[in-house]
């Protein structure tokens, strides 16, 4: 029988429901809140900011690094937050806003350098404190198995003859590594980057679809996500972009194929501006210790990353040169 | 068949059953909360997999995925606050049912529909995955564009009694869909990089549905007598069953193929299912006031699409949704390479996973069906508390995505829009459809034209596209011809008359 809420007999039931509601909501809040408390006094608490969503490249790198540092007892617990927005520009802005915060690191990489420019943000990477470069990933030139291109030479020949007719797809938006690679390659072989027909796909999945369905002629991407298709022969790799061949993929480098050009997607760690030299050195030492562990070597192998550890002035120079090169490429494209 | 039985042997070991349970529970709870979805949950659990067997981890992830598809419906129905984009459509009829005292029936038809669709979808997956996957990659941007155009034409059926108001609402939705830098140029971002990725459909839906309504109720609290939500019967009656089973099956028929298509997703089939049920229903007058078909169809569709997603994932290593992409990453971290070889190389794992999908589905039903009448009683909470709870819940969900106060501002701004839409009797559905379809339509058109170097004939270059255009032509021309013949009882006209009582406050 229906019971009226205002019926005094159901008042207790009503109170019970309010209690249930409050308990559920509190539990939800507790589950979402960032974990504070339970602090070990002698261990430092650090924060790691990730500029894209869970499961992405920066996320995998940043979380792996934080996990190794925690598990090997190099530091206390890490509080990891994903700050998503504008391909990393939002996170970069937030890092710069936290001036002098000596407990914060941001995992970033080539894509963030480019995104800052394409989003016309002034949160450029040279304003932060560089800590270390961690890993490098080669890009690959992928074609469907029945593509007319069998070597880089075939591709470059067709590309030079009519740049617009060769469609190139990548898994990143303009300014990201999959976009910068073909543009800089175009500059290297003498094709006007503005004539490159680049199609941006939303990550590796849609790009795989387009390649398997031969909707695009060439794909540019890191090769980790394509190992299955490459092994079974539905996709072929014309060349890898790095200085050296990959162990996992049987393909020449660009240089071996007669194109004097090398390109790597890299990821590293920055700290906010304004921290003291001692604070910076402490964080760099921590990362150096992490890089020296077996656990980190396992992570590198598991994820197919190349170790590209670099700190100090070297990394700072590298950042400056990357920044300038990306800006130059994007300027030529009219995107800056 | 033997292999599937072996799969059940794997899935039903106590430890794997435990993982399935954990997955389903986790999935349901993250599905409930707007902002946190199954993709993020699986990604955050990736490190856990290092200490768990591959079977256990994948079984848990599949449970999270299925659970997430179901969990979103509970808050859609009870609180008008969709937890996932795939359950936005469910809120439209589901919450109206709840207000009419039929929350338990809405929850039950959602639970059983999800079970039916998930089970049929999984059967289709087992039957089709090894063979059918190859053709899905042949659909290109022209086909997707045509299918989405078809969906947009179908929107005209839900514009409501006032065409002008319907189109205003649609235009608002399409404008919201423009926000962002997806074309390479910033549009409507006002120089704010927080708007560069556009506005999440879940935030829009929660704001318009839940915040808008809470504000509306607050604005009228003193002027109108308190409406008490009647308490209905706890279980589905015979009429509910007979009105639900066809929508379940039709929803499955929409959901599975869309899930399997690389650019299909779960939103499109829920929307198409809703439109279809509305056209086919024997009780069209109930739509907008809580028609059970409008819950049964879309809820079946979203679960069937989750099953469909597994087809390209397992057979080609092709992730078609964010959740599938993260599941793929976890498989790769075990050194497993999805693709045609997977069924031969890892039969125990694959069939164990498929069997566990059946198990997850059954668990969801067992967990959720008895809870339906219990949840329904939540609505007896006095309205001030209830709406305070809804506001809190919605804000928490919007904030938890990114820990940005800006997102709360967006939520509130769209909440005010929702209030204004109620004030001026603008229907909500066209706006939601505009937000979902607009960006995708533009993206597919742009991509098709870019690949053809600006040649418009490319739009007719794929058979699926041509079929879609023929259907569009029929939808537009048939009523027109009927009217020209002076038949008088134009079916569309009649339907529009029936829809006079459109979603109104």
Contacts between the chains, C-beta under 8 A, distances in Angstrom:
chain1	res1	chain2	res2	distance
A	2	B	101	8.0
A	2	B	230	6.1
A	2	B	231	4.7
A	2	B	232	7.9
A	3	B	231	6.3
A	4	B	228	6.6
A	5	B	228	5.7
A	5	B	380	5.3
A	5	B	382	6.6
A	6	B	228	7.7
A	10	B	380	7.8
A	13	B	380	7.9
A	14	B	380	6.8
A	14	B	381	7.3
A	14	B	382	7.2
A	17	B	377	6.5
A	17	B	378	6.5
A	17	B	380	6.6
A	17	B	381	5.4
A	18	B	381	6.4
A	18	B	385	6.0
A	20	B	378	8.0
A	21	B	378	6.9
A	21	B	381	6.2
A	21	B	385	7.3
A	21	B	389	5.6
A	25	B	389	6.6
A	25	B	392	6.4
A	25	B	393	6.8
A	28	B	33	6.5
A	28	B	393	7.8
A	28	B	396	6.9
A	29	B	396	6.8
A	32	B	33	7.8
A	32	B	36	7.5
A	32	B	396	6.8
A	32	B	400	4.8
A	53	B	39	7.7
A	53	B	40	7.0
A	53	B	43	7.2
A	53	B	322	7.8
A	54	B	39	7.5
A	54	B	40	5.2
A	54	B	43	3.1
A	54	B	44	5.5
A	54	B	46	7.8
A	54	B	326	7.3
A	55	B	39	7.0
A	55	B	42	7.6
A	55	B	43	3.7
A	55	B	46	7.0
A	55	B	322	7.7
A	55	B	325	6.6
A	55	B	326	4.2
A	55	B	329	5.8
A	59	B	43	6.9
A	60	B	46	7.9
A	60	B	329	7.6
A	63	B	46	8.0
A	63	B	47	6.7
A	67	B	47	6.2
A	81	B	403	6.4
A	82	B	402	7.6
A	83	B	402	6.6
A	83	B	403	7.6
A	84	B	197	7.3
A	84	B	401	7.6
A	84	B	402	5.5
A	85	B	193	6.3
A	85	B	194	5.6
A	85	B	196	6.3
A	85	B	197	5.7
A	85	B	402	7.0
A	85	B	404	7.9
A	86	B	181	7.1
A	86	B	193	4.2
A	86	B	194	7.5
A	86	B	196	3.5
A	86	B	197	6.2
A	87	B	196	7.8
A	89	B	193	4.6
A	89	B	196	6.8
A	90	B	193	5.5
A	90	B	194	6.0
A	90	B	196	7.8
A	90	B	404	8.0
A	93	B	193	6.6
A	118	B	181	7.7
A	118	B	184	7.5
A	119	B	181	6.8
A	119	B	186	7.5
A	119	B	193	5.2
A	119	B	196	5.7
A	120	B	186	7.4
A	120	B	191	7.9
A	121	B	193	5.6
A	164	B	453	5.6
A	165	B	453	7.2
A	167	B	450	7.5
A	167	B	451	5.4
A	173	B	181	7.9
A	173	B	184	7.6
A	174	B	184	5.4
A	197	B	450	6.8
A	197	B	451	7.9
A	197	B	453	7.1
A	199	B	447	6.0
A	199	B	450	5.6
A	199	B	451	6.4
A	203	B	325	6.7
A	204	B	319	7.7
A	204	B	325	7.4
A	205	B	262	7.1
A	205	B	318	6.1
A	205	B	319	4.1
A	205	B	320	6.4
A	205	B	324	7.4
A	205	B	325	5.4
A	205	B	328	7.8
A	206	B	262	6.2
A	206	B	263	7.1
A	208	B	316	7.7
A	208	B	317	7.4
A	208	B	318	5.5
A	209	B	136	7.8
A	209	B	137	5.2
A	209	B	262	4.1
A	209	B	318	6.0
A	209	B	320	8.0
A	210	B	140	7.8
A	212	B	137	4.2
A	212	B	316	7.0
A	212	B	318	7.5
A	213	B	137	3.9
A	213	B	138	5.1
A	213	B	139	7.4
A	213	B	140	6.2
A	215	B	140	4.8
A	215	B	141	7.3
A	215	B	451	6.3
A	216	B	451	6.9
A	224	B	332	7.3
A	225	B	328	7.7
A	225	B	332	7.8
A	227	B	332	7.5
A	227	B	337	6.0
A	228	B	317	4.4
A	228	B	337	3.8
A	228	B	338	6.1
A	228	B	339	4.1
A	228	B	341	7.7
A	229	B	316	8.0
A	229	B	317	6.6
A	229	B	339	6.7
A	231	B	337	6.6
A	231	B	341	8.0
A	232	B	339	5.6
A	232	B	340	6.3
A	232	B	341	6.0
A	302	B	333	6.1
A	303	B	333	7.7
A	335	B	184	7.3
